[in-house]
Amino acid sequence: MTRHLLIALGAIVAVDSASAQSRPMSAGPNRMELRVERREAGVWKAVDPSSVFASGDQLRFRFKTNFPGFLYVMNHGTSGEYLLLYPTKESGESNRIDGGRDYVVPGNEGAFKVSGPEGFDVMYWLISPSELRAEDGSKRSGYVPLPPPPKNVTKALSSLRPRCDDTIFRARGECVDSNAGVKQVKTAEQLPENLKPVPNLTARELVFIREPNKAVVSSPAPLDGPVIYEYRLAHR
């Protein structure tokens, strides 16, 4: 039985791939699943999150947890532009999520169109088990928006160019880059300015698991505050 070593926020965690894939959403630690779908001939098809996409591709993201909470998603494109993907006016301002239910980002009727110079977009996924506090520090019922995104800025990842992993390409006939997909945020200094002040945002042990056409982020201990991780979207 194969075991994988995964680095999660500075800690090395051993994960049994067979037991991790068979564990139901309702059992075990806090668990977050992310699927990427691409529109092909008018039909949405699940693809590997580490795929290298083409300019003009239309994507959407399916997100599911085994616990209730609140979700924010923001994209930093290779052009330097920041864009809030969830919640939006189209999806409704409520960003509360229930455990065991699929949520579509940017919305059931929406799609994310790949654009900008070749490189890696960085999508920041912020999940909190409880409501965030308002800017004045008070806790209030209902939707609490994030501070406005920073002005457009370039980032180091934009200088990287996606390439196909030859081994995976030969085996599956897909263009997949190991630099793409779900990744940890190592330090708060790497976050955009509007995410750094999120209350109770501290380093937590997270395990990152790759499953067929799905990425899983697992917290061995129940989350007692917000977490942020990245989805790096490779495109040409």
Helices and strands as residue ranges (DSSP letters): E 3-8, E 11-16, H 17-22, E 30-40, E 43-47, E 52-53, E 58-65, E 69-76, E 82-86, E 96-97, E 103-105, E 112-113, E 119-128, G 156-159, H 166-172, E 181-184, G 188-190, E 207-211, E 214-219, E 227-235
